[in-house]
Amino acid sequence: MDPSTKRKQPPFSSTPERPPKRRPSQSPDMAHLKPHKNGISASQSETPNGYGSSEEMDMEEVDETFIHGPADTAEWQATIENVVRNVVSIHFCQTCAFDTDTAISSEATGFVVDAERGYILTNRHVVGAGPFWGYCIFDNHEECDVYPVYRDPVHDFGILRFDPKAIKYMPLAALTLRPDLAKVGVEIRVVGNDAGEKLSILSGVISRLDRNAPEYGEGYSDFNTNYIQAAAAASGGSSGSPVVNIDGFAVALQAGGRADGAATDYFLPLDRPLRALECIREGKHVDRGTIQTQWVIKAFDECRRLGLSPEWEGKVREQFPKETGMLVAEVILPKGPGHEKLEEGDVLVKVNGELLTQFVKLDDILDSSVGNKVKLLVQRGGSDIEVELDVEDLHAITPDRFVSVAGAAFHDLSYQQARLYAVTLKDAGVYCCEASGSFRFEGSESGWLIHTIDNKPTPNLDTFIEVMKGVPDRSRVVVTYKHLRDMHTLNTSIMLVDRHWHKQMRLAVRNDVTGVWDFSEIGEPLPPQAPVSRRANFIQMEGTKHPAAVDIIRSFVRVSANLPVKLDGFPKARKIGFGLVIDAEKGLVVVSRAIVPYDMCDISITIADSIIVDGKVVFMHPLQNYAIIQYDPSLVQAPVKSAKLATTPIKQGEETIFFGFNQNLRPVVAKTAVTDITTVAIPASVSTPRYRAVNLDAITVDTGLSGQCGSGVLVAEDGTVQALWLTYLGERTGHGGKDIEYHLGFATPALLPIIDEVKSGGRPNLRILNLEMQTIQMSQCRIMGVDEKWIERIEKEDPERHQLFMVRKVDAGNRDGLAEGDILLTLNDNLITRVDGLDVMYNHQVLKATIIRKQQEITLDVPTVPTSELETDRVVVFCGAVLHRPHHAVRQQISKVHSDIYVSTRMRGSPSYMYGLAPTNFILAVNAVPTLDMGSFIRETSKIPDNTYFRLKVMTFDNVPWVATMKKNEHYFPTVEFVKDSSMREGWRRVSYEGGLVKKGEGELMPEGADMEVETVDA
């Protein structure tokens, strides 16, 4: 790819996960995209949640200084005044990934080419390979819906339709397409939109008519056409702008330009758009023929080096005196019409007996010969080669349907992708355009070709559908696949098939009459097969000097959590780590909450690297970073051992044995010593609040293995576990940045009361002080008003920890309790110098506290709060936004909870994304009706008719109020609710709302994007 070219594609409105402290009407600077794998792509961030998340794409800032040239004459001014009335700003959402496109929300330009019928011409990379959902705004700021009715399979143009009757306040007119008027030296104007915000009129002069179509790298690119080159400097959002001459005729279509600062733009000639428009006007099918061969223009000197004879060069130059080159074969698809007949480097001389040097003529012949044959005469190394080729239907090798299953989306390989990688279209394998859910392959969200599933070939979509119909829910099958960038390597993976969260297999077919995806369900999932008890043995580590200690390997199981909906700000859709078995008879396992962050998930537990069983969440600690999960021990015939937990805390300086699992999931062991035990503060994630441990003592050890291992234990010589080694999720470094993790030890005595209750069959319902503490030393205590008698008592009662705790932050909603800056002396008359002294809060509704506040010693009753409401138990997906009550991390970081409707994430290509409803926003009202809880929100939003605007009163995380206007779209983004229900196998019940009515039924989740803010819809 030429690194200096870029497509004039719509800009991505990059909204931070938490908007800066400004009113949303103040638009941030737009970032303009470089060529990207998925064409006009947006970041995955969101989102990130994921239905979430690939991570951020490459962006670059583009110089927005436009070249206007000399002041326009009166004639040019009159022309521009007439032209701008025909130019529209297009705002659109690609609601799902398809072919080379990702799901996005963006803006572009188009212009009216038929005012009576309501046709608008724009770029193919705007229209996309499938339907979009959008609207256009005219010069007088009237708005109407718009939808695609045609997109060319190859060339960069598409046609949209709108209802002319919807425009009431200005007379409609159309620009006339005159491809014949595009000539070298002609002065032109590009009339379009600057980043979708304001009209820009850019001047230029046509300098070339015979440039090859620019290659933008992976994703959609035009080919088999010449491009027009001119000196101009259009920006993002100018895609689809008309290029007009002084008479007001459209002579070309804005498409691409240089990204290196040079004022050079590339325009698509209008010959083929004019033909397509005429066919559509007449109600005819737009025939497009292909021989699956890409040609490029090469100058005569290069053609001579390829073997063009002087005789043929002379004849061509005589017949076409203005031409400077000829067409040369560059890519010939395997098993296509030209395979083994044409070769790369062949110089095209004649087609059907006519000398030919131009793409327009070649297109004319192929388009009129679909289903027939053409004769080509080429020169190969100076020899004449004549071949006869079948002309295939180009639309037939351009996908117009896809199937969504198990959280991912698939269709047949397209000519666009096959051409880019020179891959055959004949049974190449089914193409995965959204690699998420069960098909979440490592390394890329798209570009995968599935070859077999469960040892059954899947050469095309129809076969793939039949194979997937026969795969039961929750089964594990072998999948083989390749990536288009590496067709040499056949990858093999084992996939857990999810047909319960993503129950329906749906077929989506493009409808160019209505401009939408038509959906149909194509088969109920087969029920899960009954689990079978299996046997296995653990590995033995014979080389170790500590046999009793390393026998702890029999207490470890591998835990994999698959998260179908990203909630609570958690950044990943899949996590893998290890858990410690604390009761082998009951199948109880303790694991880090960085691996199992919430209970809306599928848990797989692997025992002895051999037996895989399902797990479920039993308990999640609100503060101390661990969860307890359970599997069915009757399915396991293996010598699993319950870990023996130490009842006395490990000491600083004490020798111990570190046993952990490294990045390769392999066990490692080393003799070490405890270097420090200190109260730590895991940094909060500023951009995306998510679960973090607070008020805990962390252990560090003197071995390099501790930084390599996210799971493990500190174990004594006799095999007693002294501490868990856990992964702690910390902050995120910037928008789209890296998620920081910490590896620290957690002493086992703090686990014992909870574990004993869970072992006895109880479900601990803890009460906590809803605040975060930090340690302060004696020097600070004196300054802040702590009397000498307290300092003496501390030194006497705890000679190892000369410290107290100060309240650093109180959770939002705290009343009549401790306040920021309070120094805690005692709770229920017990001196508090260590974190475990706070454990008295777990089973008391009120605590008697002695504190220092504003240099004064006071005693007060401090209420505790129940933790049963801290975990998310109700989720609503509305207009592509995932909503739930503000989770605990939000309450820890904010001073006031504005409502119980918190935006956790949003999906790419959704109304929430398009209209700027961002993660960390709170929704306060719908159409001026207060909606501070989920029930009232659902009631009011159910009253909104489909495809109509409504208002949301919104508060940002930083207390900035604003009003969002949004348009509802139930076809792609229906309202869905998930409610925690212990009677369901998954633990959650789904309720869907259609047309304001509640429909109880099992539905479909949306496939996930790569990160938390940019989920895509399962359309």
N, C-alpha and C positions, 0 to 999 in steps of 0.2 A: 504494500500500500504506500501511496505517496504521503509521507507524514505532513506535507505542507497543505493538504486539502482537507476541507471539512464540509459537511453537509450543512446547508442553511436550515437547520432543524429548529423546532420550537425549543425555547429555553425551559429548563426545569426549575420550577419555583421551589427553591430549597428552603423549607421551613425547619428550623432547629427543633430538636425534640422538646426542648422547653423554649418558647419564644423569648427573645430578649425583652427588656423592660421598655416596651414601646407599644403604641396602639397599633393593631394589625393593619389599619389603613395606611400606615407609613410603610411603603413597600421597601423591603431590603434589596440590596444589590442583587441582580440576577447573575447566575453563573451560566456560562454558555458551554455546551458540550463539545467535546472532541468526538471523533468517530468512536463508536463503542460496539462491542460484540452484538448487542441486541438492538442495533439501530438507534432510534430515538429513545435512549433508555434513561430511566431515572434510578436514583439510588435505591438501594434497598435499605433502610434504616432503619424503615420507619422504624424501620421501623421499626428502634427497631425492635419491633416485635415481630415477631413473626409471626405473621402467618408466614415472619419473618422473618433471615435472613440472612448470603452473598453479602458482599459488604459494600462499601461506598464505591461508586464509579469514579473514574478519573474526570476531573473538571479543569477548565482553564478559564481565566479571565480574558475576555476579548476586548481589544480596543474598540470603543464605541464612538470614535470620532468618524463621522460620515463625510464623504467627499461630495460636495454639492456643486463644485465648479463655478463658473461665472453666473451672475444673476440671470434668471430666466427671462426670456423675452415675453412680450404680451401674448404671442402665439402659444408659447409653451405654457404660460399660466392658464390660458383658456383651455388648453388640452388637459392639463392636470386637474382643473376644476371639474371637467366632465368625467375624468377617469376615476377620481376618488369616490364618486357616488356608487361605482360598481365594485369597489374593493371592500371586502369584509374581513373582520377579525374572527378567526375560528378558535373556539375554546372547546377542547374535547378530552375525552377519557378513553384510552384503550383499556377495557375492563379486565382483560386477561392476557396472559402471554400466548402468542400464537406465531408460528413460523419464526421470522427473524425479529419480531417485535416483543418487547416486554410490556407489562401493564404500566401505564403512565397517565399523568394528567398534565396537559400542556396547552400551548397556544401556537397558532400559525396564521397564515394569510391565505385568502382565496379571492377569486373575482367572478362575478356573474357573467356567464356566457350564454344564458337563455333566460330572459326575464319572464317570459310567459309560462314556461314549464318549471322554472325554478331550479336551474342547474348552475353549479359553481365548480370552477376548475381549480385544483390545487395539486400538491405533490402526492405521489404514491407513498412516500415515507411519512406523510401526515395522515393520509387515509388509512394506511396500515393494511396488513394482509386480511384482517377480519373486520367486522362491524365495529364502529365506535359509537360512543354516546356523547353528544355535544350540541352546541348551539353556535350561531354566528351573530355578530353585531355589525350593523350597517353604519354608514358614515353619520347618520343622524341619531345613532345609539338606539335604534329599534333592534329588538332581539327576536330570533325565532329558532326553533329546533332545526337541526340539519343532520343528515345521515348519508353514508356512502351508498352509491348505486353501482359504481364501477371503480375498480383499481386495476391498472395494467399489471400483468404478471411480471413484466421485465422493466418497462420504462417508468420513469419517475413522475407519473401523473395519475390522478384519480379524479372522479367526478362525484360531487355531492348533490343532494337535492334538498330543497326547502319549499315551504308553502308560500307562494307569492302573495296570497291573500292575507298573510300574517303581517305584512308590511303595509301600514295604513297611512303613514305621514310623509311619505316621499314617493315620487314616481320612480318605478324601477326601470333600469336600462341595462344593457349588456355590452360587453366589449366584443368586438369582432376579431376573430382569430385570422391573422394573415402571416402564415409562415413564409410566404414568398417575399415578404418585405424585409426579412432579416438579411442584411448585406454588410460586408466589411466597410467600416467608416461611417455607418449610420449612427447618429446621436440618439441615445435612448434615455428613458427614465425608468427606474424601478420604484414602484409605488406599493409600499407594504407597511408592515407593523414592526416597530422597534421593540423587541422583547414582549410583544403582545400588549403594549401599553399605549403607544402613541403612533400616529401616522408618520412615516418617514418617506421622503422623496429623494432618491439618490440618482445622480447623473452619471453617465458613462458613454463610452463609444465602443461599438462592436469591433473587435480586433481580429477574431478568427471565427470561422464557421466549421472547422474540421478537427476540433480537438476530440480525443477519445474521452469517453465518459469517465469521470474521476472514480477511483476506487477508494471506498471509505473503510476498508478493512472488513472485519467480521460484521455480519448483519446484512441489511439490505444495501445493494448497490445496483445502479443502472448499468446496462451493457448493451452491446449490439446497436449502438446509436452514436452519432457524432454529437458533440456539444458545442455551444456557442460561447466564446470567451469575450469578456469585456472588462474594462477598467471601471470598477465600482467597489463599494465596501459595505455590503448589506450585513445585517447582524442576525442573531438568533431571533426567531419569531417571524422572519421574512420569508420562510418557506412558503411557496405558492404565490408569491407576488407576481403581478403582471409586469412584463417588460414591454413598454410602449414606445412607439415612435412619435414624432411631432404631430402626426395626424390623429393620434389617439387610438391607433390599432395595436392590438397585442401581437407582438412579433416573436415572443419567446416566454418561457416560464422560469422564474428564479428557482435554482435548485441547490447550488453549492458554491464553494469559494475556498480561497487559501486561508490557512490558519496561522500563517507565519507573519502576519502584519501587512502583507502585500495587498494592494487594492485591486484584486482580481477576483471576478465572479464568473460562475459557470451557469449557463442557461440551457434548458431543454428546448430543442426546436419543436414547433407546434404542428408538424405534419401529422403525426400519429394521434395526438389529442384531438385534432380537428376531425379526423376520420372516425374516431370513437364517438365523439359528440354527435356526428351526423347519424351514425348507426343507432344510438340511443334515442335520438329525436324521432327516428322512424320506427322505433320499437323492434329493431333488429338486434340479433346477437352480434357481439363484436368478435368476429373470428380472428384468432391469433394462431399462426403456424410456427413450428420450430423443427429444426433438425438436430437439436441439442448440441449446438456448436457455438462457441463464443468467438467472434471475430474482432479484430482491432485494425485501426488504420495505421499503416506504416508507409513512410515516405519512400519514393522510388529508389533512393540510394540503398535503403535497407532491403527493399524487395529484391534488388539486384543481388545483394549478398545471399539472399535466401534462394536464388536460382531463377529469378524472372529473366526471361530471354530478351535480348534487344528487340526482336521482332514484335513480341507482344507489348513491350513497353512503348514502342513506336506507335502501334495501332491504338493503344489506350490514350496516349498523349494527343494523337491526331483527333480522336473522337471527343476527348474531354480536355481541351487545351488549358482549362483553369485548374484542373486537378493536379495535386502534388503527391498523391499516394494511392495505394490500393488496399483492399481488405485481405487480411492474413488470418488464418485459423490459429487461435491461441489455446482454447480448451475444447476437447472433444470428449463428451461423457462416455464412459464405458457402457457397452450394451445399448447405446443409443443409435439412432439412424445413421450417424456418421462413423460409428465405431468400425475399425478395420478397413474403412474406405477412405476416410480423410486422415491426415496426420497434422500434428502441430507444425506450423511453418509453411503450410500450403498457401500459395498465393491465389486468391480467387480471381479468375479471368472472365468466365461467362456463366450465366445462369439461364437455362432454357434457350441457349443459343445466342443470348444477348451479352455484349460487353457490359460489365457492371463494376462500378467503383464506389457506390454510395449505399449507405445503410437504408435510406428511405426506399430505394428501389428494391432492395433485397427483402425488406419487410413487406412491401406490396405483393411481391411474388409469393412469399411464404404464406401470408395471410389469406391469399386467394386460392391456396393449393392444399388446404387442410384435408387430409384423407387421401390425397393423391401423391404423385411423385414429382420430383424436380431433377433436372440434369445439371450437374456442375462440371465445369472445366476448370481445373486448377493446374498450376505449375509447381512441380516438386523437383527441386534440384535441376531445373532446366528442361525437364521432361513434361509433356502434356499428359495429365491424368484426367479421364472423364469418368464420372460416377453418377449413378442414379440412386436417389435417396427418397425414403418415405417421409412425408411431412406430417408430423403429429400435431395434435391439438395442444397448444400451450396451456390452455385453461385446465386440461385434464391432468397435467403434472404440477398444478398449483393447488395446494390443499384448500378446501373450503369447508372442512369439518374437523372436529377433534373429539376425543372422548376423555372424560375425567374419571379417574378411578383411584382409590386408595390415596387421595390427596394430591395426585399428580395429573398432568395432562399430556396427551399423545396425539400424533397425527402422522400421516405418511410424509416421507421426506419430500421437501419442495425442490423445484428446479433451482431456486435461488441458492439454497444451501448446497445442493449437489454440484452446481456450477462452481461455487467458491472453492470447494475442496476436491473437485474432479472425481466425484463419487457416483457410482451408478444409481439410477433410480429404480432399477429392476430388483425388487425384493431386497433392498438394502437393509431392512430392519425398520421397526417403527420408531419414529422420532419423538423424544421426550422434550417437549417445549417448556415444561415447568417441572423441574426435578425437585419435588418436595414430598411431604408425607412419607409414605413407605418407600418411595423412590428417591430419597434424598442422598444422591451420590456425592462423594467428596470432590471438591475442586471447582464445580461449575453448576449453575442453575439450569443450563440448557446445553444443547449440542450433543446429547447422548443418543445413540442408536441402540435399541434393545434388540438383541439377537435371539435369546431364548428365555423362557420363564418356566420353571419347574421342568426343565429338560425338553420343553416343547418349543420349536422354532416359531418366531413371530416376525415373518418377513414383511408383513403389511398390517394395516390397521384392522381389517376385517378378521384376520387370523388372530391378532392380538386380543380382540374383544372376546372371541370364542375361548381362547386360553384362559383369560381372566375370569370368565363366567364359571369355569370349573375349579377355581382356586378358593377353598373355604376361608372364611374369616379367621384371623389369628394364626393362620398356618405360616410356616417358615419354608420358603422356597428358594431355590438357587436361580440367580439371574446372571446372565452373561450379557455384556454390553461393551461398546466402543465409543470413543469420543471422536467427533469429526476432525479434531486437530491431531489425533493420533490413531489412525486407522490400522496401525501395525499391531496394536496391543488389544487383546481381548481380555477384558476385566471380568472377574467373577466375584459375586457377593451373595450373601444370604439375606433375604428380605423378609421382614415380618409384615404380612398383609393386613392392612387396616381396612376392614369393611364394617366397622361399627361407628367410629367417629365420622368417617367418610363412607356412609352406608351405600348410597346410590352410585351406580355407574351410569353416567349421563352422556348422551351424544349431543353435541352442539353442531348444527348445520347453518352455514351462512345463508341468510336470506337477503338478496340484493333488491327485493321489492320493498320490504318493510325496513331494511337496514339494521336488522338485529340478528343475534344468534337465536335460532329456534332450538329449544331443549326437549329432549325426550329421554325417559328412563329406559334402560336396556337390560334389565335383569336384576332380580333380588340376589343378595349375597348368599352363598351357601353357609349354613351354620357351622360354628367351630367344631372341630373333631374333639372327641373326648380325650382328655390328657391321659397319658400312659406313664405308669411308674417305671423309672429306669435306675440302673445301678452305675456306679463310678467310684474311682479311688483318686485321692489327691496325690500330687507329685511329692516326692521326698527330696529333701535338700541334704544330701549325705555328706557334703564337704564342710558343714558348719561345725563350730566348736560349741554351739549352744543348742543341743537337740531339743530340750524341753521348751525353749523359747520359740524356735522356728516351727515347732509343732502347731503354733498358732495359725499356720496356713490352713488348717482344717476348720478354722472359724471364719474364714474370709470367703465371700461370694462376690461375683461381679454384678453390678447393678447398672442397668441401662434404662433411662427414662425417655420416652418419646412424648413430646408435648404438642398436642394437636392445635391448641390455641395458646398463643403467648400472652400470659396474664402478668399482672403485678410488676411490669417493667423488666421481666427476666429476658435476657438477650438471646437465648438459644432455643432451638426446637428439639434438640437431642443432646443428652449428657450421658457420659459413661464414667463410672468410678467403681470403688469397692466399698462394701459394707461389712460390718462385723456381726457375726451371729451371736446373739446374747441368750437365745433359748432355742436349741436345736429341736426339742420336742414339739414346740409350738411354731417354729419357723419364723422367729422374730429376729430382725436385723436392724442395726442402727447404722445410719448413713448420713453424710453431709447434706445440708439443704442446698448446697451449690450443685448437687446432683439431682435431688428431688425437691424442687423449690415449692411446688404446690401439688394438690392431689388430682387435678384434672389432667391425667396422664395415663399412659400405658407403661407398666414397669415389668421388665424382664430380668430375672435373676438366674445367673449361670453358676452352677455349683461344680467344683472340681474341674472346671474348663470342659465339662462334658454334658451336664444335664441343664436344660433350660426350662424354667417354670415361670408362671405369671406371679406378680406380686401386687400388693395393694397397700395403701398408706393407712397406718393405724394412728399415728400421732405425729404432730409437727410442733417442735418447741418454738415459741414466739421470739426467743432472744438468743438461745445458745447454739444455733447453727446445726442442729441435728434433727433428723426425722427417724421414726421407727416404722419399718415396713414389715410385711408378713407374706410368707409363701406357704403352700400346702406341703407339709413334711411327708405326707403319705406318698407323694410322687417321687420321693428321693430315697434311693437305696445307696447311701454313701456315708462314710464315717464322719459326718459333720459333728463338730464339737462345740458346745457352748463355751464361750470365752469366760474365763474367771476374771472378774473385775476387782481391782484393788479397792479396799475400803478406806485406806489412809492416803492422803495426798503425797505425791512425789515431791522431793525437795530439790532446791537449787544446789547444783554441784553433785548430785547423786548420779552414780553410774547406772546405765540402763542399756537396753538393746533396741536399736531402731529396726523395725521391720516394716517395709512399705512396698508399694507397687509403683514402678517408674513409668515413664512416658510410653514405653512399649508394653505396658500392662504386665510386666514381669516382676516377680518377687525379688527384693534385694534386702540384705541384712548387714548391719554394722554395729560394732560395740561403740558406745558413745557416752556422753554425759550431758546432763541438763545445764545449759549455760545461763538461762534466765527464766524466771516466772514473773510476769508482770501484767498489770491490767492494760489492755490495748483498746484502741479505738479504731475499728475498721472504717476507713474513709467512706463518707456517703457519696453516692453517684449524683452529682449535681444535675446533670442533664436528664437522667431517667431514674427516678427513685425506685429502688428494688430492695428486696430483703437483704439485711445485713445483721450480723451478730453485734450485740451491744452488751456492755456490763459483764465482761468476762475476763478471766485470767488466761493468758496464752503462754505456752511453753515453747522455748526454742532449745535446740540441741546442737552439739558440736560435731556435725557431720554434713558433708556436701550432699549426701543423699536426701536430706530433708527438703532441699529446694527442688529436687527432681520428682518428688513423690507427692501426689495429691491425696493419697489414701494410705493408711497404715496405722501402726500402734507403737507405743513405747512399752516394752514388755520386759519383765524381770527374768532372771535366769530360770526360775521355776515355772515360767509360762504365765504368770499373773500379769494381766494388762493394767498398766499404770496410767496410761493416757491414750486417747484416740488421736490420730494424726489426720486432720481434716483440711479440706479446701474451703476457704472463705472468699466469697465473691465480694469484690470491692468496687472501686469507682470505675467510671468509663472516661477515657481521656479524649474529650472533645466530641463534636458531632461526627458520628461515623467512625470513631476511634476504637482503640483497643480496650477490652474489658480486663481490668487488673484482678488477679487472684493472689491470695496469700495462703501459705501452707504453715499451719501452726498446730501445736498440741493442746489437747483439752483433757484435764485430769478426770479420771473416771468417777471419783466419789460424788461429783455433782450429778452424775447420771442415775445413781442408785435409787433414789426415791421414786423417780418417774418409771424406771424400768420395773421395779417391784410392783407398782400399780398396774402396769401394762401386762406383766406376766400373770397377774391374778385375774385378768380379764377386764380390768377397768379402762376407762377412757379419761385420762387426766384432763380436768378443766381448770387450768391454772388461773390464778389471779396475779396481776403484776402491778408494779409501780410504773406508770407510763411515762418514763423519763430516761434520760441518758446521763450517766455519771462520768466524772473524770477525777483522777487522783490529784491531790495536792499535798505537798510536803510540809514539814513542821514550820519551816521558815515562812511559808505562805500563810499557814494557819494563824500564826501569831499576828501577822499584819492584818488578817481579816477578822480578828476578834476572838479567837479561841483562847480560853483561859489556860494558865500554866498547869492547873490541876488536871485538865484533860490531856495535855501533852505528857505529863508524868504517867497518867493511867495508860496511855497508848504505849509508851516505852516499856511499861511493866507487863501489860497483858499480851503484847505482840512484839517481842523483840526483833522479829524478822521484818516487819512491815511498819515503819514509822510513817504512816500516811492516813489521810482521811479522804472522804469523797465529797466533791462539790457537784451540784446539779448543773450540768452543761446545757441541757436542752430538755424542755418539757413537751410531751406530745400535744398536738392540737386537741382542743376539747378538754384539757385538764382543768379542773375547778377545785378550789378549797384544799389544795394539797401543797406539795413542795413547789418552789419557784426557782427559776434560773438564779444562780449565785448562792443558793442556800448551801451551807456546809452541814453534812449529816454526821451527827455524833452517835446516836443510838437509835435502834428500832426495837420496840418492846423491851427496853432497858439493856439490850445487848450492844456492846461497842462494835461499830462497823469499821473495820480496817481492811477487810478483804471482801471480794465480790461475793463469795459464798455466804457471807453474812446477810445478803439481801434475799436469800432463799426463803426466809421466813414469810415473805410476801405471798408465796404461792397458795397458801390455804388460810389467809386471813382477809376478811372484808375491810377491816380498818386496822391500821398500825399506829402505835403510839411512838412518835418520833421526837427526839431532842435535836435541835438544829441551831446553827448560828445564822441569823439573818440580819443584815445591816449592823454588824458588830454586836448584836444582842442575842443572848441565849434564850430560846423559847421552846416550849413543848406544845405540840399540837397533834390532833388525830388526822392521820393521812389515809384517805380511802384508796383501796386498790381497785383495779378494773378487771373484769373478766376477759379472757382471751378468746372466748368462743366466737366473738364477732370480728376478730382481727384477720382471719383467713377469708379469702374470697369465696362466696358460696352462691353468687348469682351474677350472671354475665349476660349482657344484651349486645348483640351486633346490630347496629342501626346505621344505614347509609354508609357502610364500610368502616364505621368506627366501632372499636371494641370498648364497651363501657362497663364499669363495675364500681362498687363503693371504693373510696380511696383506701388502699391497702395500708398496712402498718407503716411501711417505709415512707409513704406520703405523709402520714400523720407525724412521723418522727421529724420530718424536715420542714414542715410548713407550720405557720403560726395559727392559721384559721382554715378549717375545712368549710369551703363555701357551699358545697352541696354533696349529696351522696351519689352524684353522677360524674364520674371521673373518666376522662378519655385516656385509656391505657395504650392504645395503638390505633393505627388506621391502615387501610389497605390501599395499595397503589391502584390508580385508575378508578377510585370511588368518589362519590360526591363529597365525602368528608375531606378527602385529599384535595380535590379540585377547589373547594371553597375555603380551605385553610383551617379547618378544625384540627388542632394539633394535639399530640400527646401532651399530657399534664394539664390540659384545660379542664375546667369545671363547667358544666351546663347548669344554668340557673333557671331558665324559662324557655318555653316553646310558644311562639306567637303571643308573647307578653303574658302568658299564663305561667305562674311560678311552678317549677317542677324540681323540688329539692330532693325527691326520692325516686326510685326506679318505677314504682307503681304509677305515680302521677305522670312520669315521663312517657311511659308506654301508653297510658290513656290519651294523652294529648297528641303524641305523634301518630297514633292510630287514626286520628281524625283527619290527617293530612291526605288529600287525594294524591294519587300517583302522578308523577311528572309535573308537579306544581311547586312553587317556591314557598318557603316558610322561613321564619326567623328564629334564631337561637340567641338567647342572652348568655354570654360566655365570660368567664373570669379566668385569666391566665394564672399560672402558678405564682407569678410575681405581683398578684393583686391588681392587674390592669384589666378593667372591664371593656368588653367590646361586643358588637352584635354581628353574628354570622348569618348571611342569607344563603340558603342551600336549596337545591332542587331534589326532590325525592325520586328514587328510581328503584321500584320494586322488582323489575324484571331481572336485574343483575344483582341487586343488593337488598333482598328482602329482610325484614326484621326477624331476628331469631333470638330466642332466649335459652340459656342453659341454667338449670337450677340443680343444686346439689341434692341428691336423692339416694339415700343409702340402700333403698330397695332395688335400685338398678345395678346391673353388673358393673357398669363403668363408674357408678357412683353419681352420675349426672343424668338429668332428664332434659330432653329438648322440647321446646315449644316454639312453633313458628306462627307468624302473624301474616295473614294474607288479606289485603283490602280492609284492614282494621279488625278482622275476625281472627279469633284464636283457632289455630289448627294444630291439634295434638298429633304429632307424628314424627317419624324418624326422617330426618332430612339429610342435607349435605353440608358439610363444612367447606370452607374455601381453602384452596391449596395455599401453602405457605410460601412467603417470600423469604428472603434471606435475612432480613433483620427486622427489628421490631416495629419500625414505622412504615414499612412498605410492603404490606401484605397484598397478595393478589387474589382475585376472586375466582372461585371455581365455576366459571361460566360455561 
